[in-house]
């Protein structure tokens, strides 16, 4: 599994700083988001980012996109999808395996995420989003790129359930889910349990990791990855069990992002190492128990055989 650093973490810093931090702390790649490139010039901007990453020995794992596939204006939807297609082509040109983003937002109350997105969505919004992602899926498949649909506040896919519904409508293997429990926690009680990821089995292509404390209808992200209300060991190991190829860590809070993101990398690695150690120990304990059971079974068979022999004719009894 790859460990990816989200460039939004260092949104107040230049892109070279993101790569330098990633190189220093041993991240496998970065997710490049629009804070660090101009989407209108995506071809040259992605090329420049990839070249910069080579200088630091860090790949671009993913390029971000934002969309408006759900609005009423067909021309605006087409323009938005065309820009994502350009992003897909730019990623393919440089061997970047995926793009990630969301289909647009529906908003009534910016201070209460529970009142937006899927809470406002009508069937037509899902139909428009599905139509857009089917188009993107076909385009991305021809370029060998996958399109991530992020669980994102305000979108029709602001919960795992909404994302699973949309992906079922799209029904294209190049369109996959990007789970983000931190984005969905305050929106849906069901998204507080890692078992909810089973709804994305076979379609979970990426995973965003952070933590939070609820703040009314919003999330307060001023916490370390190992703090807050999410049991991220449980989320990491659940995502890994479903075969997610990469986890992207981000810090969305205020202040200096360097200490929390440095701790986050160590935390994720420790979680995965602990998972592996526990698996080995459980396997060893299971083998020991199996051997003990087999030894007891053989001892019982020997005892039965000895008793039968002792009672046989000519045995001296």
C-alpha positions in Angstrom: 0.0 0.0 0.0 1.3 3.5 -0.9 1.3 6.3 1.7 0.4 9.6 0.0 0.7 13.1 1.3 -2.2 15.5 0.4 -0.9 18.8 -0.9 -3.8 20.6 0.7 -2.0 20.1 4.0 0.6 22.7 2.9 -1.8 25.0 1.0 -0.1 28.1 2.4 3.3 26.8 1.0 4.7 26.5 -2.5 4.6 23.1 -4.2 8.3 22.6 -3.8 7.8 22.6 -0.1 5.2 19.8 -0.3 7.7 17.6 -2.2 10.5 18.5 0.2 8.4 17.4 3.2 7.3 14.3 1.4 10.9 13.4 0.6 12.1 14.1 4.2 9.5 11.9 5.8 9.5 9.1 3.3 6.1 9.5 1.7 5.5 7.5 -1.5 3.8 10.3 -3.4 1.6 13.3 -3.2 -2.0 14.2 -4.2 -1.7 17.4 -6.2 -4.7 19.7 -5.7 -5.7 23.0 -7.2 -4.1 25.0 -4.4 -0.9 24.1 -6.1 -1.8 24.3 -9.8 -4.0 26.2 -12.2 -6.6 23.8 -13.6 -7.1 26.1 -16.7 -3.5 25.2 -17.6 -3.5 21.7 -16.4 -1.3 20.2 -19.1 1.7 22.4 -18.4 1.1 22.6 -14.7 1.0 18.8 -14.2 4.1 18.5 -16.4 5.9 21.0 -14.2 4.8 19.3 -11.0 6.0 15.9 -12.2 9.4 17.4 -13.2 9.7 19.1 -9.8 8.8 15.8 -8.0 11.6 14.0 -9.8 14.1 16.5 -8.3 12.9 15.4 -4.9 12.4 11.7 -5.7 8.6 11.8 -5.0 5.9 10.8 -7.4 2.6 12.5 -8.1 0.1 9.8 -7.2 -3.1 11.6 -8.0 -4.3 14.9 -9.5 -7.3 16.7 -8.1 -10.3 17.9 -10.0 -13.5 19.8 -9.0 -16.6 19.6 -11.1 -20.1 20.8 -11.6 -21.9 17.8 -13.1 -25.1 18.3 -11.2 -26.2 21.9 -12.2 -29.1 22.7 -14.5 -27.0 24.3 -17.2 -25.9 21.6 -19.7 -23.2 23.9 -21.2 -21.7 24.4 -17.7 -21.7 20.7 -17.1 -20.1 20.0 -20.4 -17.3 22.6 -19.8 -16.7 21.1 -16.4 -16.4 17.5 -17.7 -14.2 18.6 -20.5 -11.8 20.1 -18.0 -11.7 16.9 -16.0 -11.0 15.0 -19.3 -8.0 17.3 -19.8 -6.9 16.5 -16.3 -7.2 12.8 -17.0 -5.2 13.2 -20.2 -2.5 15.2 -18.4 -2.3 12.5 -15.7 -2.0 9.7 -18.3 0.8 11.6 -20.2 2.9 11.3 -17.1 1.9 7.9 -15.8 -0.2 9.2 -12.9 -2.7 6.5 -12.1 -5.7 8.5 -11.0 -7.6 11.7 -10.6 -9.8 12.5 -7.6 -12.5 15.0 -6.8 -16.3 15.5 -6.6 -19.2 16.2 -8.9 -20.3 19.6 -7.6 -22.2 20.8 -4.5 -25.7 21.5 -3.4 -25.7 23.9 -0.5 -28.4 25.4 1.7 -26.5 26.0 4.9 -22.7 26.3 4.9 -22.6 25.9 8.6 -24.5 22.6 8.7 -23.2 20.0 6.4 -26.1 17.7 7.2 -28.5 20.1 5.4 -26.6 20.1 2.1 -25.6 17.6 -0.6 -27.5 14.4 -0.4 -30.1 16.0 1.9 -31.0 18.3 -1.0 -30.5 16.0 -3.9 -33.3 14.9 -6.1 -33.1 12.0 -8.6 -32.2 14.4 -11.4 -29.0 15.4 -9.5 -27.9 11.8 -9.2 -28.8 11.2 -12.9 -26.7 14.1 -14.0 -23.7 13.1 -11.8 -24.0 9.5 -13.1 -24.1 10.6 -16.7 -21.0 12.7 -16.2 -19.1 10.0 -14.5 -20.1 7.5 -17.2 -18.6 9.8 -19.7 -15.4 10.3 -17.6 -15.2 6.5 -17.0 -15.1 5.8 -20.7 -12.6 8.5 -21.4 -10.3 7.5 -18.4 -10.4 3.9 -19.4 -9.0 4.7 -22.8 -6.2 6.5 -21.1 -5.4 3.9 -18.4 -6.5 6.3 -15.5 -9.0 5.8 -12.8 -11.5 8.5 -11.6 -11.9 8.8 -7.9 -15.3 10.0 -6.5 -14.5 11.4 -3.1 -17.0 11.3 -0.2 -17.2 15.1 0.1 -19.5 17.5 2.1 -22.2 19.2 0.0 -22.0 16.7 -2.9 -24.6 14.1 -3.7 -21.9 11.6 -2.6 -21.3 13.1 0.8 -21.8 9.7 2.5 -20.7 6.2 1.7 -24.3 5.3 1.0 -24.6 8.1 -1.5 -21.3 7.2 -3.1 -22.3 3.6 -3.4 -25.6 4.6 -5.0 -23.9 6.8 -7.5 -21.3 4.2 -8.4 -24.0 1.6 -9.0 -25.7 4.0 -11.4 -22.4 4.7 -13.2 -21.4 1.0 -13.3 -17.9 1.6 -14.8 -14.7 -0.1 -13.5 -12.6 3.1 -14.1 -14.8 5.1 -11.7 -14.0 4.2 -8.1 -14.7 5.5 -4.6 -12.4 7.6 -2.4 -13.6 7.1 1.1 -13.0 10.0 3.6 -14.5 9.2 7.0 -13.5 12.7 8.3 -15.7 14.3 5.6 -18.8 12.1 6.4 -18.7 11.8 10.2 -21.0 14.7 11.0 -23.2 14.1 7.9 -24.2 10.5 8.7 -24.1 8.3 11.8 -23.6 5.3 9.6 -20.3 6.7 8.5 -18.9 6.5 12.0 -18.4 2.8 11.7 -15.6 1.3 9.5 -17.9 -1.5 8.6 -19.7 0.9 6.3 -16.8 0.5 3.8 -18.2 -2.9 3.0 -20.7 -1.1 0.8 -17.8 -0.1 -1.4 -16.2 -3.5 -1.6 -14.6 -4.0 -5.0 -14.9 -0.3 -5.8 -12.7 1.3 -3.1 -9.8 2.8 -5.1 -8.4 5.4 -2.6 -8.7 6.5 1.0 -8.3 9.9 2.6 -7.3 9.9 6.3 -7.5 12.7 8.9 -9.4 13.2 12.1 -11.9 15.6 13.6 -14.0 16.8 16.5 -17.7 17.6 15.7 -18.5 21.2 15.9 -22.3 21.4 15.5 -23.1 20.6 11.9 -19.4 21.0 10.8 -16.1 19.3 11.5 -13.3 20.8 13.5 -10.1 19.5 11.9 -7.7 21.0 14.4 -6.6 17.6 15.7 -3.9 15.1 14.9 -4.6 12.0 12.9 -4.4 9.8 16.1 -6.7 12.1 18.1 -10.3 13.2 17.6 -13.4 10.9 17.4 -12.3 8.6 14.6 -10.7 5.3 15.5 -8.3 5.5 12.6 -6.5 2.2 13.4 -9.9 0.5 12.7 -10.4 2.6 9.5 -6.9 2.0 8.2 -7.0 -1.8 8.7 -10.5 -2.0 7.3 -9.6 -0.1 4.2 -6.5 -2.3 3.8 -8.5 -5.5 4.1 -10.6 -4.3 1.2 -7.5 -3.9 -0.9 -7.2 -0.1 -1.2 -3.9 0.6 -3.0 -3.1 3.9 -1.3 -3.9 6.0 1.8 -3.6 9.7 1.5 -3.1 11.6 4.7 -4.1 15.3 5.1 -4.1 17.9 7.8 -7.0 20.3 7.3 -6.6 22.3 10.5 -5.0 25.7 11.3 -1.5 26.5 12.5 1.8 24.9 11.6 1.0 21.7 9.6 4.5 20.2 9.9 4.3 18.6 13.4 0.9 16.9 12.9 1.7 15.6 9.4 5.1 14.2 10.6 3.3 12.4 13.5 0.6 11.2 11.1 3.0 9.4 8.8 4.5 7.5 11.8 1.1 6.8 13.1 -0.2 5.2 9.9 3.0 3.1 9.5 2.7 2.0 13.2 -0.9 1.0 12.6 0.0 -1.1 9.6 3.0 -2.7 11.4 0.7 -3.5 14.4 -1.8 -5.0 12.1 0.9 -7.3 10.6 2.3 -8.2 14.0 -1.1 -9.1 15.4 -1.9 -11.2 12.3 1.4 -13.1 12.8 0.7 -13.6 16.5 -2.9 -14.7 15.8 -1.7 -17.1 13.1 1.0 -18.6 15.4 -1.5 -19.0 18.3 -3.9 -20.6 15.9 -1.3 -23.1 14.7 -0.3 -23.9 18.3 -3.9 -24.5 19.2 -4.4 -26.7 16.1 -1.3 -28.7 17.0 -2.5 -29.1 20.6 -5.9 -30.3 19.4 -4.2 -32.7 17.0 -1.9 -34.0 19.7 -4.9 -34.5 22.1 -6.8 -36.3 19.3 -3.8 -38.7 18.6 -3.4 -39.3 22.4 -7.1 -40.2 22.6 -6.7 -42.6 19.6 -3.7 -44.2 21.2 -5.5 -44.6 24.5 -8.5 -46.2 22.8 -6.2 -48.6 20.8 -4.3 -49.6 24.0 -7.5 -50.3 25.8 -8.8 -52.5 23.0 -5.5 -54.4 22.8 -5.5 -55.0 26.5 -9.0 -56.6 26.4 -8.3 -58.8 23.4 -8.0 -62.7 23.5 -4.5 -63.7 24.4 -3.6 -60.4 26.0 -2.9 -62.0 29.4 -6.1 -60.8 31.0 
